[in-house]
Amino acid sequence: MLFEVWAPDADGVALQWAGERSDEPPVPLERDPVRPGWWHAETPAGDGDRYAFRLDGGPPRPDPRAARLPDGPGGPGAVVEHARFAWRHPWPGRPLPGAVLYELHIGTYTPEGTFDAAAARLGHLADLGITHVSLMPVCPFPGRHGWGYDGIAPWAVHEPYGGPDGLKRFVDAAHGHGLGVVLDVVHNHLGPSGNHLPEFGPYFTDAHRTPWGAAVNLDAPGSDEVRRYLIGSALGWLRDYRVDGLRLDAVHALHDGRAQHFLAELSAAVDALAAQLRRPLFLIAESDRNDPRTTAPRSSGGLGLHAQWNDDFHHALHTALTGESHGYYADFARAPLAALAKTLTGGFFHDGDHSSFRGRRHGAPLDLRTTPPHRLLAYAQTHDQIGNRAYGDRLTATLSPGLLACAAALVLCSPFTPMLFMGEEWGARTPWQYFTDHPDPELAEAVRAGRRREFAAQESGAPHKDGAAPSDGATHGDGLGADWPDPQNPATRDRSVLDWSERSAEPHAALLSWYRALLALRRTHPALTDPDPSRTQVAYDGTARWLLLRRGPLHLAVNLAPDSTATIPLAPSTPPTLSVFHAPAGWPHPLLPDDDGVLHLPGESVAVVIGAGWGGG
């Protein structure tokens, strides 16, 4: 078997066996005569054999490209022979257009927190109408439980989840249910605990910084190999684990001053692999730049990514539902339904205008005639928007079932690719809080203190956990943050585990049925996946708090007011003679307009009406 490693500054490299082979002598590696900085050796080895590298006689360090770290970050790697895995389900792939994503965290989707336990629940998602499961990061991180964004080994799989074979079993099971799999990967930084990459080479640079520490080296000396390292990891998930797409975390924190941006190089490599494998593959960016170039074709100067999260849609919807106006919500909260209408028809809210949160202009206009709407993801809740609140409170903590139904309808009937966060479909009341399991006491305390600083900043203007701001904006309980969850307390993770028994109790069961109805409608009604932006129109009344979304002949009306009945004309002008309606869905029940084409919609309710000749564009 070939062992190789990039260690450009080393004078000598040896392969050190571990585990059952720990008594065997080290195997010296030779310099590669063709690739500068590379070392290699051929030696007998098989699946599961444990090993590490020693640089210049130093301590054993895990292979940066190890596919398995059975003892966790910093421990020896283990050989993984991907060809040994017996895949059960042939898979032609499932493309992004027409998709509905479901963000899922393996460690809290079930009490067990493993790939196998999560796979046993995939039938629920297939029956619901989901097309793709979007997994939060699964690379190794310290301890057993965590969000995964402080991973340290981009080629490996977290062992407590089930390791490489566990991930393959999960993907295979998902494909057996007809579900694609998207994997969240982190290229902008790596966690500090057990991270020995700097000993091997210039994987990081002091020229840039990120909010999480040193930046990955994408443009300084040695960056060619660092870029190959990350691209090789990305292609491995798609090829060796048969994942269908990748979600790229915080791409705005990828600092790259080279002529060809790293993301353009990555998207070109993924497109080439898709052609080779003959199945669709895609990349979804998390970006806060509101930059149309993120998803523009490489041929026109774009990065060539296939989609991006759209936080503007979330912020507009969130302020319309909750009335929150702190921090980055401020600009949206001034006229939330106007903001929501702008995002539904134009994609971005901040498209070059002033952002009070940033103190500058932000974004650029997005032309939905040239950028298909499916390239934007729409959502009411995500791991970020829930978990970065001090108490990890979901919308269910403050909203009525009627408003939750309104949120679901606006997401699932939008022109964008919808995404749900796990448990949202039944209005889960379990919080989703920030939790860690750092064995290093100093790092644990640093993380705990950092989160308290972030939450304290939120408390200065954000609502308290019961929906009301503290009277003095500073203290509650026994002092500021006395009852904030401790990330290191195991109870914080345990509180965040979904309670599957909720699904059969009201109002959860009714909400689950509502999501099923909306997903069935999206699957069967062509207007909801029509990419033509001219066939998406919005009317609203900010004072009366109603909004009407027209998608061709389909009309979605929501009334966010708590008590008053909204009078909503379905047609923008005099109704045509043809007036054949049907109401395929509604909350709490379907509702038809009167003979004049006017809906009389009670407070906190939804109506979906399809009419031949009405607003069909």
Residue pairs with C-beta under 8 A, 6 or more apart in sequence:
1 42
1 43
1 44
1 45
1 46
1 79
2 40
2 41
2 42
3 15
3 27
3 29
3 40
3 41
3 42
3 43
3 45
3 51
3 63
4 29
4 32
4 38
4 39
4 40
4 41
5 13
5 29
5 38
5 39
5 40
5 53
5 63
5 64
5 65
5 200
6 37
6 38
6 39
6 64
6 200
6 201
6 225
6 229
7 13
7 37
7 39
7 53
7 55
7 200
7 201
8 36
8 37
8 201
8 202
8 222
8 225
9 201
10 39
10 55
10 56
10 200
11 56
12 28
12 55
12 56
12 57
13 28
13 29
13 39
13 53
13 54
13 55
13 56
14 26
14 27
14 28
14 29
14 53
14 54
14 57
15 26
15 27
15 28
15 29
15 41
15 43
15 51
15 52
15 53
16 26
16 51
16 52
16 53
16 54
16 60
16 76
17 23
17 24
17 26
17 27
17 49
17 50
17 51
18 50
18 51
18 52
18 60
18 76
19 49
19 50
19 76
19 78
20 49
20 50
21 49
21 50
21 51
22 50
26 54
27 41
27 43
28 41
29 39
29 40
29 41
29 53
30 39
30 40
30 41
31 38
31 39
32 38
32 39
32 40
37 201
37 225
45 51
45 79
46 79
46 81
47 79
47 80
47 81
47 84
48 78
48 79
49 78
49 79
50 70
50 76
50 77
50 78
50 79
51 63
51 76
51 77
51 78
51 79
52 60
52 61
52 62
52 63
52 76
52 77
53 60
53 61
53 62
53 63
53 200
54 60
54 61
55 61
55 199
55 200
58 199
60 76
61 196
61 199
61 200
62 69
62 74
62 75
62 76
62 77
62 153
62 196
63 77
64 153
64 155
64 197
64 200
64 203
64 229
65 155
65 229
65 232
65 233
66 77
66 78
66 153
66 155
66 156
67 77
67 78
67 80
67 82
67 155
67 156
67 157
67 164
67 236
67 240
68 77
68 78
68 79
68 80
68 156
68 157
68 159
68 163
68 164
69 75
69 76
69 77
69 78
69 140
69 153
69 156
69 159
70 76
70 78
70 159
70 163
71 159
72 140
72 142
72 159
72 194
73 140
73 141
73 142
73 152
73 153
73 191
73 193
73 194
73 195
74 152
74 193
74 194
74 196
75 194
77 156
80 164
82 164
82 240
85 165
85 168
87 168
87 172
87 242
88 172
88 176
89 172
89 175
89 176
91 175
91 242
91 279
92 279
93 180
93 244
93 277
93 279
93 280
93 281
94 131
94 132
94 178
94 179
94 180
94 244
94 280
95 280
95 282
96 245
96 280
96 282
96 284
96 306
96 307
96 374
96 417
97 372
97 374
97 417
97 529
97 531
98 131
98 374
98 529
99 131
99 132
99 180
99 374
99 417
100 129
100 130
100 131
100 132
100 412
100 417
100 418
100 419
100 420
100 519
100 522
101 130
101 131
101 132
101 133
101 134
101 182
101 377
101 417
101 418
101 419
101 420
102 125
102 130
102 132
102 133
102 134
102 419
102 420
102 421
102 422
103 134
103 136
103 379
103 382
103 383
103 419
103 420
103 421
103 422
104 118
104 133
104 134
104 135
104 136
104 422
105 135
105 136
105 147
105 148
105 383
105 422
105 432
106 113
106 114
106 115
106 118
106 135
106 136
106 138
106 161
106 170
107 113
107 144
107 145
107 146
107 148
107 161
107 493
108 422
108 432
108 493
108 496
108 497
108 498
109 117
109 118
109 121
109 422
109 497
109 498
110 117
110 118
110 120
110 121
110 497
110 498
110 500
111 117
111 497
113 144
113 145
113 160
113 161
113 497
114 160
114 161
114 162
114 166
115 161
115 162
115 166
115 167
115 169
115 170
116 162
116 166
116 169
116 170
118 170
119 169
119 170
119 173
119 174
121 500
122 133
122 173
122 174
122 177
122 179
123 177
125 133
125 177
125 179
126 177
126 178
126 179
127 516
128 425
128 512
128 515
128 516
128 519
129 515
129 516
129 519
129 520
129 522
129 523
130 179
130 420
130 519
131 178
131 179
131 180
132 179
132 180
132 181
132 182
132 244
132 245
133 174
133 179
133 180
133 181
133 182
134 182
134 183
134 184
134 247
134 419
135 181
135 182
135 183
135 184
136 147
136 148
136 184
136 383
137 147
137 148
137 149
137 151
137 183
137 184
137 185
137 186
137 249
138 148
138 157
138 158
138 161
138 167
138 183
139 148
139 151
139 152
139 153
139 154
139 155
139 156
139 157
139 158
139 185
139 186
140 151
140 152
140 153
140 156
140 157
140 158
140 159
140 194
141 148
141 150
141 151
141 152
141 158
141 191
141 193
142 150
142 191
142 193
142 194
142 436
142 437
142 438
142 439
142 440
142 443
143 436
143 437
143 438
143 439
144 160
144 437
145 160
145 435
145 436
145 437
145 490
145 493
146 435
146 436
146 437
147 383
147 387
147 434
147 435
147 436
148 158
148 184
148 186
149 186
149 191
149 212
149 249
150 190
150 191
150 192
150 193
150 212
150 436
151 158
151 186
151 190
151 191
152 190
152 191
152 192
152 193
152 194
152 195
152 197
154 185
154 186
154 187
154 190
154 229
154 230
154 233
155 232
155 233
155 236
156 164
157 163
157 164
157 166
157 167
161 167
162 169
162 170
164 241
167 241
168 241
168 242
170 181
171 181
171 241
171 242
171 243
172 242
174 180
174 181
175 181
175 242
180 244
180 245
181 242
181 243
181 244
181 245
182 243
182 244
182 245
182 246
182 247
182 284
183 237
183 241
183 243
183 245
183 246
183 247
184 246
184 247
184 249
185 233
185 234
185 237
185 246
185 247
185 248
185 249
186 249
186 250
187 216
187 230
187 234
187 248
187 249
187 251
187 254
187 262
188 210
188 212
188 215
188 216
188 249
188 250
188 251
188 253
188 254
189 210
189 212
189 213
189 214
189 215
189 216
189 253
190 197
190 203
190 216
192 213
192 443
193 438
193 439
193 440
193 443
197 203
197 204
198 204
201 222
201 225
201 226
202 217
202 220
202 221
202 222
202 223
202 226
203 216
203 217
203 226
203 229
204 214
204 215
204 216
204 217
205 214
205 215
205 216
205 217
205 218
205 219
205 220
205 223
206 214
207 215
207 219
207 220
207 255
208 215
208 255
209 215
210 253
210 255
211 253
212 253
215 253
215 255
216 226
216 230
216 254
217 223
217 226
218 226
218 227
218 254
218 255
218 256
218 258
218 262
219 255
219 256
219 257
219 258
223 258
227 262
227 265
230 262
230 266
231 265
231 266
231 269
234 246
234 266
234 269
234 270
235 269
235 270
235 273
237 243
237 246
238 244
238 245
238 246
238 270
238 273
238 277
238 281
239 273
239 277
244 279
244 280
244 281
244 282
245 281
245 282
245 283
245 284
245 306
246 270
246 282
246 283
246 284
247 284
247 285
247 286
248 263
248 283
248 284
248 285
248 286
248 305
249 286
250 286
250 287
250 288
251 263
251 285
251 286
251 287
251 294
251 305
252 287
252 288
252 289
254 262
254 263
256 262
256 263
261 303
263 283
263 285
263 294
263 303
263 304
263 305
264 298
264 302
264 303
264 304
266 283
267 283
267 298
267 303
267 304
267 305
267 306
268 298
268 304
270 281
270 282
270 283
271 281
271 304
273 281
274 280
274 281
282 306
282 307
283 305
283 306
283 307
284 305
284 306
284 307
284 308
284 309
284 377
285 294
285 295
285 303
285 305
285 307
285 308
285 309
286 308
286 309
287 294
287 308
287 309
288 311
289 363
290 312
290 348
290 350
290 351
290 362
290 363
290 364
290 366
291 363
291 364
292 302
292 364
292 365
292 366
292 367
292 371
293 301
293 302
293 303
294 302
294 303
294 305
294 308
295 302
295 303
295 304
295 305
295 306
295 307
295 308
295 371
295 375
296 302
296 303
296 304
296 371
297 304
298 304
306 375
307 374
307 375
307 376
307 377
307 417
308 375
308 376
308 377
309 376
309 377
309 379
309 382
310 343
310 347
310 348
310 376
310 377
310 378
310 416
312 332
312 339
312 343
312 347
312 348
312 349
312 350
313 340
313 343
313 344
313 376
313 378
313 379
313 414
313 416
314 378
314 379
314 380
314 382
314 385
315 328
315 329
315 332
315 339
315 349
316 332
316 336
316 339
316 340
316 342
316 343
316 349
317 340
317 380
317 407
317 410
317 411
318 324
318 329
318 332
318 380
318 385
319 325
319 329
319 332
319 333
319 336
319 339
320 336
320 337
320 339
320 340
320 545
320 547
320 560
321 380
321 395
321 399
321 403
321 406
321 407
321 560
322 395
322 398
322 399
322 463
323 333
324 333
324 462
324 463
325 333
326 458
326 460
326 461
326 462
326 463
327 357
327 458
327 461
327 462
328 355
328 357
330 356
330 357
331 339
331 349
331 350
331 355
331 356
331 357
332 339
332 349
335 542
336 542
337 540
337 541
337 542
337 545
337 547
337 560
338 540
338 542
339 349
340 410
340 538
340 540
340 547
341 538
341 539
341 540
341 547
342 349
343 349
344 414
344 415
344 536
344 538
344 549
345 368
345 533
345 536
345 537
345 538
346 365
346 366
346 368
347 366
347 368
347 371
347 373
347 376
347 416
348 363
348 364
348 365
348 366
349 363
350 362
350 363
351 363
351 364
351 365
351 366
352 361
352 362
352 363
352 364
352 365
353 361
353 362
353 363
354 360
354 361
354 362
355 361
355 362
355 363
366 376
368 415
368 533
369 533
372 531
373 415
373 416
373 531
373 533
373 536
374 416
374 417
374 529
374 531
375 417
376 416
376 417
377 416
377 417
377 418
377 419
378 411
378 414
378 416
378 417
378 418
378 419
379 385
379 411
379 418
379 419
379 420
379 421
380 395
380 407
380 408
380 410
380 411
380 424
381 394
381 395
381 420
381 421
381 424
382 419
382 421
383 421
383 432
386 392
386 393
386 394
386 421
386 431
386 432
387 432
387 433
387 434
388 434
388 454
389 458
389 462
390 455
390 458
390 459
390 462
390 465
390 481
390 484
391 397
391 431
391 433
391 465
391 484
391 485
392 431
392 432
392 433
392 434
392 485
392 495
392 496
393 431
393 465
394 423
394 424
394 428
394 429
394 430
394 431
394 432
395 403
395 404
395 407
396 404
396 427
396 428
396 429
397 429
397 431
397 465
397 467
398 463
398 467
399 407
400 562
400 604
401 427
401 507
401 510
401 511
402 587
402 588
402 603
402 604
402 605
402 606
403 560
403 604
404 427
404 511
405 511
405 514
405 587
405 588
405 604
405 605
405 606
406 558
406 559
406 560
406 587
406 604
406 605
406 606
408 424
408 425
408 511
408 514
408 515
408 518
409 518
409 556
409 558
409 587
409 606
409 608
410 547
410 549
410 556
410 558
411 418
411 419
411 420
412 418
412 515
412 518
412 519
412 521
412 522
412 528
413 518
413 521
413 522
413 528
413 549
413 551
413 554
413 556
413 608
414 549
415 530
415 531
415 533
415 536
415 551
418 522
420 515
421 432
422 428
422 498
423 430
423 498
425 511
425 512
425 515
426 502
426 503
426 508
426 509
426 511
426 512
426 515
427 502
427 507
427 508
427 511
428 498
428 499
428 502
428 508
429 499
429 502
430 495
430 496
430 497
430 498
430 499
431 495
431 496
432 496
433 485
433 487
433 492
433 493
433 495
433 496
434 451
434 485
434 487
434 492
435 485
435 487
435 488
435 489
435 492
435 493
435 496
436 444
436 447
436 487
436 488
437 488
437 490
437 493
438 444
438 447
438 488
444 487
444 488
447 487
447 488
448 486
448 487
448 488
451 484
451 487
452 481
452 484
455 481
455 484
456 480
456 481
459 470
459 473
459 474
459 480
459 481
460 473
460 474
461 469
461 473
462 469
463 469
464 470
464 476
470 476
474 480
476 482
476 483
477 483
485 491
485 492
485 495
486 492
502 508
503 509
503 512
510 588
514 585
514 587
517 584
517 585
518 585
521 528
521 584
521 585
521 608
522 528
522 529
525 554
525 584
525 610
526 552
527 535
527 551
527 552
527 553
527 554
528 551
528 554
530 536
530 551
530 552
532 617
534 617
535 550
535 551
535 552
535 616
535 617
536 549
536 550
536 551
537 549
537 550
537 572
537 615
537 617
538 547
538 548
538 549
538 550
539 547
539 548
539 550
539 568
539 572
540 546
540 547
540 548
541 547
541 566
544 559
544 561
544 564
544 566
545 559
545 560
545 561
545 566
546 557
546 558
546 559
546 560
546 561
546 566
546 568
546 601
547 557
547 558
547 560
548 555
548 556
548 557
548 568
548 570
549 555
549 556
549 557
550 556
550 615
550 617
552 615
552 616
552 617
553 610
553 611
553 612
553 613
553 614
553 615
553 616
554 608
554 609
554 610
555 570
555 607
555 608
555 609
555 610
555 611
555 614
555 615
556 606
556 607
556 608
557 566
557 568
557 570
557 599
557 601
557 606
557 607
557 608
557 609
558 601
558 605
558 606
559 565
559 566
559 568
559 601
559 602
559 603
559 604
559 605
559 606
560 604
561 603
561 604
562 603
562 604
563 603
564 603
565 600
565 601
565 602
565 603
566 599
566 600
566 601
566 603
567 598
567 599
567 600
568 598
568 599
568 600
568 601
569 596
569 597
569 598
569 599
570 593
570 597
570 598
570 599
570 609
570 611
570 614
570 615
571 597
571 614
571 615
572 615
575 596
575 597
575 614
576 613
576 614
577 613
578 612
578 613
579 595
579 597
579 611
579 613
579 614
580 611
580 612
580 613
581 592
581 593
581 609
581 610
581 611
581 614
582 592
582 609
582 610
582 611
583 590
583 591
583 592
583 607
583 608
583 609
583 610
584 590
584 608
584 610
585 606
585 608
586 605
586 606
586 607
586 608
587 605
587 606
588 605
590 607
590 608
591 599
591 600
591 601
591 605
591 607
591 609
592 609
593 599
593 609
593 611
594 600
597 611
597 614
599 607
599 609
601 607
